[in-house]
Amino acid sequence: MFATSGVGGSGLYPPDRGRWVGTFGGNILCTRDGTQVTLRKVTWRASVPPERLEVFVRTVKPTEGRRHADTHTPIGSALGSPPEFDEPYVTSKVGGSFTRRVSGVEITRRCGTRNVERAGFRELLFTLHTDSGGARVNGASIIYTADDQDYVLPLTWEMVACGREIDRSTCPR
């Protein structure tokens, strides 16, 4: 199994002072050969923990991506939280369906599909709830089963919600 986020990170600046929420994605879940993979759980580690972290699986069906490409593309990072993204500071909408129940989600989509919006996709999202201090999640792991064996897929993507506890080299403004 793969998650297409790669290595690196992304960050969000707070919309204003006080508590806020940011969602990080881009983790398109797929398999090398179409073998069925069943998600078990997701763990994460943080050097500056968020007040709360929620994990979602977002599903975009092929027909949704064709009709609504502006709201049904993978999320890099976005202000707000699933499923509505209706916080007062949110400037764009995100489509698809969302579930907090990771355990039991099945992945069969082959990696390498050129246009994921048209093909449909499942995306792993991390929603960080924080205050003006911010948060830094240094990585995560997906625990899954394939062919009756358990595996761990490390995600080396760092997610930063900027705030006073995050160094200025990461969040320079």
Buried (B, 14 or more C-beta within 10 A) or exposed (E): BBBBBEEEBBBBBBBEEEEBBBBBBBBBBBBEEEEEBBBBEBEBEBEBBBEEBBBBBBBBBBEBBBEBEEBBBBBEBBBBBBBEBEEEEBEEBBBBEBBEEBEEBEBEBEBEBEEBBBBBBBBBBBBBBBBBBBBBBBBBBBBBBBEEEEEEBEBEBBBBBBBEBBEEEEBEE
